[in-house]
Amino acid sequence: SALLAYYLYTPVPEDIDEPWKVMLLSTSFRVMGHLAEVTDWLGLMNYMEALMLITTAEYTPPTSDENVTVTDTELSNVAVRLFLPRKPSEGLRRAVIFFHGGGWCLGHAGMKSYDRLARWTSNRLNAVVVSVNYRLAPKYHFPVQFEDVYAVTKFFLQRNILSQYGVDPERVCVAGDSAGGNLAAAVAQQLLEDSEVETKLKAQVLIYPALQSLDLNLPSYQENADQVILSRSLTVKFWSEYFTSDLALRDAMASNRHVPLESSHLFQFVNWSQFLPEELKKGHVYTGPVYGSSELAQKYPGFLDPRAAPLLVSDARLRRLPLTYILTCQYDVLRDDGAMYAQRLRAAGVPVTHDHAKDAFHGAMTFISAPTDLAVGHRLANRYLEWLDENL
């Protein structure tokens, strides 16, 4: 009993609401992770494929209601879940193109939490919501995930398609959480370089996004290495699996020795000593990088690609980005990615709202449906919707 209690117990920060609920959730995720490790070790199932059972358990079919018509379809040959509001509109509607999280390996637009958030968005904003089901690792690696979400966005931004759905071309945004926030940021950047796209985004919304894979030892990685839901080790697994199933990259990332010397110039874009506010530095002392093998970067160059690490672009490219909302959580390994991007965007002259939740953890917004229903999830979702309603 003592051993079982020790295994199940997960310390939860004092200022997090509903600590026993959060502890139970964290324990459930940890148990799933350990079971996935066992199945992987036995050769029964890939680690990420085992974790996909969470996605399968959370799936809900497309079901319309009195407020929103919901359908699963395809745009540009990519699967999407489409949410169309039923209430009449005096003019053209707003639109949100949403990319779900899950470390580029997990998740689905049909998961209860993403389905519910999209419904709320569509109904509350009287907006068209396109929730994209991009292909996932380990079957597909970078840049497939990016190419899928970019193809949908580019297709949807065509004037004739916007007109078909009654969408105002000047009121469209991309949004996403975690890995989806990474994809949203990358899509917003790439659209600026695409001469074929005439419609400009009104906004980008990045919910606790992953924005760089160069330095996996930021203060937030150190402080939250064993935090609820998303640990440092799991983050490293997600990042490495995004690019390859080769364990050599995972091991190098785990020791933060994966960037070769010839790419040292990129660290200027993720130097947290310059871009983090004092309250997040918390006495941490910046040390220069320890460089790794050139061979890994040559075999898997994706982790040095701005389409996978949006923080790596120059200030000149950042200046043209649209109005931005970034949500970060205090107890999150990815906290500093979002904070650094907010600072760099502000310095480049981009209007930014950086909403920092001091009592929240990574993934909190996904816990908005039974049985994993948390007050903090509803609070963060309402913040997100309020910002969209005021700014889109």
N, C-alpha and C positions, 0 to 999 in steps of 0.2 A: 504493500500500500504506500509506503514511504517512497519507494522508487517510482511508482506510478505518479504520485503527487508531484515529485520533483520533475519528472518528465513533462507533465501537463502544465506546470506552473510557468507563466510567462510574465515577467515584470512589465508593468504598464506605467508610463509617466503619470504622476499624481494629478496633473491638470487635464487629463483626458476624461471626458464624461463617459458614463456607463462602462467603467473599467472591467467589470466581470464579463460583460458582453464582448468587449474588445479582446479580453484574454481568451475567451472561448473561441472566437474567430481566429485569433492568432495561432492557438493550439491546433485548431482544425487544419489550418494551412500548413503548419509544421508537420503534422502527421501525414498529410497528403504528400508533402515533399519527401519525407523519409520513405514512404511506400513507393514513390516514384523512383527513388534511388535504388531501392531493392529490386524492383522490376527491371530497371536498366542494368544493374549488376548481374542479374540472372539471365539477361539477354531476352527477356520476355517482351519488353516494350521500351522504346526510347523514353528517356526522362520526361521530355516535353510532351510527348504523346500521352504519357500517363497523367500528367497534370491537366491535359485537355479534357479529362473526365469531369473536371469542375465546370468547364464550359458546357459540356453535354448535359450535365445535371441541371444547369441554370437556363437551358434553352426554353424559349417559349415561341410558339408559332405566330405568324403574322395575323393579328386579330384586330379588326376594325371596331371602333366604338362610336358613341354618339357624337364625339368631338373630332375624331381623326380617322381617316381611311389609311390602312396599313397594308402594304403589299411587298412581297419579295420579288425582285425583278433584276434586270441587268442594265447597266449603262456602260457603253464602250466595252462590252463583253466582260465586265466585272460585276460580281454579285453585289447588290445593294438592298437595303430595306428602306422603302420610301414611305414617308409620313406626310399626308396631305390634309390640311385642316378643312373641316366641313363648314365652319361658320363663314358667312359672307364677308367679303372684303370690299371696302369702298374704292380701293385702288389696287396697284400691284403689291404683291406680298414680299416679305423678306424670305431669305433662304439661309440655312445652315448646313454645310457639308461636314459631317462628323466622322472622325476616325477613332475607333475604340482602342483601348489599351490592352496590355497582356504581353508585353515584352517581345512583340513581333512574332510570338510563338503561340499565344493563347488568345481566347476571346472571340466574340461573335456579336454582330449587331442584334441578334435575337436573344442574347442573354437578358434575363429579367431586368437587371439594373439599367442596361443600355436601352432596352426597349422602353422602359418607363421614362428615362430621362429624355429620350427623343419625343415621346408623347407629350410630356410636359412642355418641352420646347415648342413643339408644333402648335399645341393648343393655346399656351400662354402668349406666344408671340404672333399667333395666326400666321405661322411661317411654314414653308416647305422644308422638310428635313430629309437629307440624303445621308443615311448611315451606311458606311462602306464595309463590305466583307472582303478585305484584301487577303491574298494568299499568305500562308503562314510557314515559318520554320518549324521543324527541321526539313520539311519537304522542299521548301523554297527559301532561298537565302537572298540577302541584299544583292541587287537593287529591286527585286521583284515586288516587295511590299510597297516601296516608294512608287514604282512604276504603275502599280494598280491604282493607288489613291490619286496619283497625278493624272492618270488617264480619265478617271471619273470626273475629277474637278475640271479639267480642260474641256471635256465633252459637255458638262453641264453649263459651263460659262458661255457656250455659244448662244448668240442672240436668239436664234430660232428655238432652241431648247428652253431657254429662260421664258420666252414668250409662250411656249406650249404649257408651261406650269404656272403662268401668270406671275412670274417673279420679276421684281425690279432689278435691273442690272447694276444699280448703284447701291444695293442693299444685300450683298452676299458676303458671307464669311466662312472661313474654315475653322474648325475646332477639333480638339481631341484631348484625351487624357493619357498621361504616361507615355508609352510608345506612340500612342495616337497623337499626343502633343508634339512629339518629335516629328512625326509625319506632317502634321499641320504646319509647323515652322518651316520644314524643308519645302513643302509645296508652295507656301507663300513666297519663299525666296526664289524658287525656280520659275514661278510665273513672271517675275520681273525680267527674266532673261529670254522669255519666249515671245518672239515677235508675232506669232500666230494668234496669240490671245489678246483680244481687244478689251474685254471686260476686266476691270480692276477690282480686286477685293476691297470691301469696305473695312474689314477687320479680320484679325486672327485671334483665336482664344486658345491658350496653352495651359492646360490643367496639369499641375505637377509634372512638367515634361522632362524627358531625358534628352539632353542637348549636346552632349559631348562624351566621347569614349577615350579621350587622351589621358586624363588624370582621374583615376578611380580611387584617389586618396584625399579628396577634398575634405574640409572640416565636417561637412554633413555625412560623408562616407565613414569618417572615423567615429563620429558621435552616435550614428544610427546603424552601426554595422550589424547589430543584432536586434534591430527594432521590429515592431509588429508588422506583419504582412510582407514587407519587402526588405530582406536582409542584403548586406553587401554581397555575400556569396551568390545569392539568387540573381542579383543584378548583374554580376559578372557572367553568370550562365546565360542570361538573356542576351546581353551584349555580344558575347562570343558566338552564340548560336545564330544570331542575326546574320553573321558573316560566314560561318562555317561550323561544321560538326567536328572539326579537327581539335582535339583536346590540347594541342600545343598552344593555340591562341588563348584558350581558356586559362591555362596555367600561367601564361605570360601576363594576362590581364589581372589575374588574382594577385600577382606579386607587383603589379603596376610597372612592369618592365617590357612593354610591348611596342613602344614607339621608338623607331630607329633614330640615330643621331641626325641623319639627313633631313628629318622632319622636325627638327628642334624649333624652327621658326614658328611653328603652329602653336607652341605653348604660350605665345604672347596673347592669344585670344582666350585662353582659359586660365590665366594667372589670377587666382582668386585673391591674392594679396592686393591687387589693384581694383578688382571689381566687386568684392563683397563689402557690404556695410559692416561697420565695426561690431555691431551686435551679433553678427553671425561668425565673425572671426574668433571671438571668445578666447583670445590668448594663443590660438594656434600660430605656429611660426612656419612661414612658407619655406620650403626647401626645393631646390631645383630638381628636375626629373632625373631618373636613372634610365638610361637608354637601353633598348633591347635589340633584338635581331632584325637585320634588314630583310632577311628571308621571309619572315612572317608578313611584313608589310608588302612585300612584292607578291606573295601568294594571295593575300587577303587585303587589298588596298582599301576596302570599303570603310574601315574604321578611321581613315584619314580623309574621307570624302565628305564635303559639306552636306550632301544629300542625306547622309547618315548622322552627321554631327554639325547641326546648323550654327553652332557657336564659332565655327572655324572660318566664317566669311569675314571679309574686310568691312571696315566702317562705311566705306563708300557704298557697298551693297545694302547695308542695313538702313541707310538713310531713306531709301525709297519704300520701305515696308509700311503697311497700313497700321491704323489704330490697333493697339494691342492690349489684351488682358492676359495677365499671367497670375495663376494661383500657385502658391507654394505652401508646404506644410512643414512645421518645425521638426517633426519626428519623421524625417524622410531622407533617405540617402540622396535623393535627387534634388533636394531643397536648393543647394547652391548653384546647380545648373540654371534653374529658373531665375534665381536672384542675380546671377551674373548677366544673364541675357537681358533682364529688365534694365540693369545699369548701363549696359552697352547700347541698348536701344535708346534710352533717354539721352545719353551722351551724343548719339547720332541725330537727335532731334525728332525721334518718333514719339508720338503721344502714347504713354504707357500707364496702365493701371496695374500696379503690383499689389495683389491682395495676399498678405501673408497670414496664414492661420496658425497662431502660436499654440493651439491646443489640439492640433489634428495630425494625422499620419497619412502615409502614402495610400492611395486607393480609397480614401474615406468616402468620396462621392459615389462610389459604386454600391455602397451599402444603404440603398434606399428602397428596398423591397423585402417583404417577408421571405424567409425567417431572419435574414441578416439585415435587419432594419435598425439604423443608428440615427440619433438626433443630429450628430455632427454631419452626417451625409446629407440630410435634408437641408441643413443650414448652408453648407457649401453649394449645394445645387441651387438654392434660392439666390445666393450671391451671384452665381454665374448667370442665372436667368434675369436677374435684375439689371446686371450690366448690359447684357444683350438687348434687353427691352429699351434701355436708355440710349444705347449707342449704335444699334444696328438699324 
